[in-house]
Amino acid sequence: LRLTIHDRITSLYCNLLFHRGCLGVIQRRRQKPDSVKLDQTYEGQVEVSGEHFTVEDVDGAPGAFRAYLDVSLARTTTGARVFGALKGAADGAIDIPHSTRCFPGYDAERENYNAEVHRDHTLDKHVADYMTYLQDNDEGIYSSPIKEGVTPSKVEELYKKTHAAIRADPEAKVAAKKEVEKKRWNRVKLSNEQRKARIAQRKAAYLKTLETAAA
């Protein structure tokens, strides 16, 4: 959360979402202050269809949460990942001004938008197709997910279950920290008293050596 004079700016880092992913969906479901409960008023687009969706305000209720996409230095090519996060947040009922021209499935020459193409990208159908291709040509690649039971036919269902789990509980699951035994490989720094005692000990040992040699 970054505070300015007039605004509160939130951000969500995808490296904290390794157990789920789906950045846009999580960003929306976490925008739910207890005093307003916008997540209960605005359910959003539950079914992934790829169709253009814009949330509309409900009469007699607070307006939908509004946000604006700041792409910073990211490339704004058609189908870029920043627009995937935008689509997830918009389907989750965040009011974000946008058009379909930035989504997969938009044909700039024909000025036509194919929602089915966008749906397939949202549910990683193109990844499932590539997994099928590699199974036929190189069984070594993608072997680990397949051993875990993630086959090409289960990719779409896996994403649907993930979306449902995020809506049910969007909070991050923080794993318990493991107790780590600290080890030192360098010499421990001596205190002033310890240094003086060490000097006195070595001096006494040296004097004793001289006395023995003289005798």
C-alpha positions in Angstrom: 0.0 0.0 0.0 1.4 3.4 -1.0 -0.1 6.5 0.4 -0.2 9.8 -1.5 -1.9 13.1 -0.5 -5.2 12.1 -2.1 -5.0 8.4 -2.9 -4.2 5.0 -1.6 -2.4 2.8 -4.2 -2.3 -1.0 -3.7 -0.1 -3.5 -5.4 0.1 -7.3 -5.4 3.3 -9.1 -6.3 2.9 -12.3 -8.3 6.0 -13.9 -6.7 3.9 -14.2 -3.5 1.2 -16.1 -5.3 3.1 -19.3 -6.2 0.5 -21.4 -4.6 -2.3 -20.0 -6.8 -1.4 -17.4 -9.4 -4.3 -15.6 -11.1 -3.1 -12.1 -10.1 -6.1 -10.1 -11.3 -8.7 -12.3 -9.6 -6.9 -12.1 -6.3 -6.5 -8.4 -6.5 -10.2 -7.9 -6.9 -11.2 -10.3 -4.1 -8.9 -8.6 -1.6 -10.6 -5.2 -2.2 -13.2 -5.8 0.5 -13.1 -3.3 3.4 -15.4 -4.6 6.2 -17.2 -1.2 6.3 -18.3 -1.5 2.7 -18.3 -5.2 1.7 -18.0 -4.6 -2.0 -17.2 -8.2 -2.7 -20.7 -9.1 -1.5 -22.5 -6.4 -3.5 -20.5 -6.9 -6.8 -19.9 -10.6 -7.6 -18.5 -9.9 -11.1 -18.2 -12.3 -14.0 -18.1 -15.8 -12.4 -18.0 -17.9 -15.6 -14.9 -17.4 -17.7 -16.3 -16.6 -21.1 -13.8 -14.0 -22.5 -16.6 -11.6 -23.2 -16.1 -7.9 -22.5 -17.4 -7.2 -19.0 -17.8 -3.9 -17.3 -19.3 -3.7 -13.8 -22.3 -1.5 -13.3 -23.2 0.3 -10.1 -26.0 -1.1 -8.0 -28.7 1.3 -7.0 -28.7 2.1 -3.3 -25.3 0.7 -2.7 -21.7 2.1 -2.8 -20.2 2.4 -6.2 -18.0 -0.3 -7.6 -14.3 0.0 -6.7 -12.6 2.0 -9.5 -9.0 1.5 -10.6 -6.8 2.5 -13.5 -4.1 0.4 -15.2 -0.6 1.8 -15.0 1.5 -0.2 -17.5 4.7 1.7 -16.6 7.5 0.4 -18.9 5.7 -2.8 -19.9 5.1 -3.4 -23.6 1.4 -2.9 -24.5 1.3 -5.5 -27.3 -2.0 -7.3 -27.9 -2.4 -10.1 -25.3 0.4 -8.9 -23.0 0.3 -10.2 -19.4 -0.6 -6.8 -17.9 -3.9 -7.0 -19.8 -4.4 -10.5 -18.5 -4.3 -9.0 -14.9 -6.6 -6.3 -16.1 -9.2 -8.8 -17.4 -9.1 -10.8 -14.2 -9.6 -7.7 -12.1 -12.4 -6.4 -14.4 -14.2 -9.8 -14.3 -13.9 -9.7 -10.5 -16.0 -6.4 -10.5 -13.3 -3.8 -10.4 -14.3 -0.8 -12.5 -11.4 -0.4 -14.9 -11.8 1.7 -18.1 -10.6 -0.5 -21.0 -11.5 -2.0 -24.4 -11.1 -5.3 -26.1 -8.4 -4.1 -28.4 -5.7 -5.1 -26.0 -6.9 -8.7 -25.4 -6.0 -11.9 -27.2 -8.5 -12.6 -30.0 -8.7 -9.0 -31.2 -8.1 -8.7 -35.0 -6.8 -5.2 -35.7 -7.3 -5.5 -39.5 -10.9 -6.6 -39.2 -11.5 -4.7 -36.0 -13.2 -7.8 -34.6 -12.9 -9.4 -31.2 -13.2 -13.2 -30.7 -14.1 -13.9 -27.1 -13.5 -17.6 -27.4 -9.8 -17.1 -28.2 -9.5 -14.9 -25.1 -11.3 -17.5 -23.0 -8.9 -20.3 -24.2 -5.9 -18.1 -23.3 -7.3 -17.3 -19.8 -7.7 -21.1 -19.1 -4.4 -21.9 -20.7 -5.8 -24.0 -23.5 -2.8 -23.0 -25.7 -0.5 -24.4 -23.0 -2.6 -27.7 -22.9 -2.3 -27.9 -26.6 1.5 -27.5 -26.4 1.7 -30.1 -23.7 -0.2 -32.5 -26.0 2.2 -31.7 -28.8 5.3 -32.3 -26.6 3.8 -35.6 -25.3 3.8 -36.8 -28.9 7.3 -35.4 -29.8 9.3 -35.2 -26.6 8.0 -37.1 -23.6 10.7 -35.7 -21.3 9.4 -32.1 -21.3 6.3 -31.5 -19.0 6.9 -34.9 -17.5 6.9 -33.5 -13.9 3.4 -32.0 -14.1 2.0 -35.1 -15.7 3.5 -37.2 -12.8 1.6 -34.9 -10.4 -1.6 -35.7 -12.3 -1.7 -32.4 -14.4 -2.5 -33.7 -17.8 -3.5 -31.5 -20.8 -7.1 -32.5 -20.4 -7.1 -31.2 -16.8 -5.6 -27.8 -17.3 -8.9 -26.0 -17.9 -10.6 -27.6 -14.9 -7.5 -26.8 -12.7 -7.9 -23.1 -13.5 -11.6 -23.1 -12.8 -11.0 -24.7 -9.4 -8.3 -22.1 -8.7 -10.7 -19.2 -9.5 -13.4 -20.8 -7.2 -10.8 -21.2 -4.4 -9.7 -17.6 -4.7 -13.3 -16.3 -4.5 -13.9 -18.5 -1.4 -10.7 -17.4 0.4 -8.5 -14.8 -1.3 -6.1 -14.3 1.6 -2.6 -15.5 1.2 -1.6 -18.7 3.0 1.7 -18.0 4.8 3.7 -21.1 5.5 5.1 -21.5 9.0 8.7 -20.5 9.3 11.2 -23.2 9.9 13.5 -22.9 12.8 17.0 -22.6 11.4 20.0 -23.4 13.5 22.5 -20.6 13.1 26.1 -21.6 12.4 29.2 -19.5 12.5 32.1 -20.4 10.2 34.4 -17.5 11.2 36.1 -16.8 14.5 34.0 -15.1 17.2 35.0 -11.5 17.9 36.6 -11.1 21.3 35.5 -8.5 23.8 38.0 -5.9 25.2 38.4 -7.9 28.5 38.9 -11.2 26.5 41.6 -9.6 24.4 43.5 -8.2 27.5 43.2 -11.7 29.1 44.6 -13.3 26.0 47.5 -10.9 25.8 48.3 -11.5 29.5 48.2 -15.3 29.0 50.5 -15.2 25.9 52.9 -12.8 27.7 53.1 -15.1 30.7 53.7 -18.1 28.5 56.5 -16.3 26.6 58.2 -15.2 29.9 58.0 -18.7 31.2 59.7 -19.9 28.0 62.5 -17.4 28.5 63.0 -18.5 32.1 63.2 -22.1 31.0 65.7 -21.3 28.3 67.9 -19.3 30.8 67.9 -22.1 33.3 
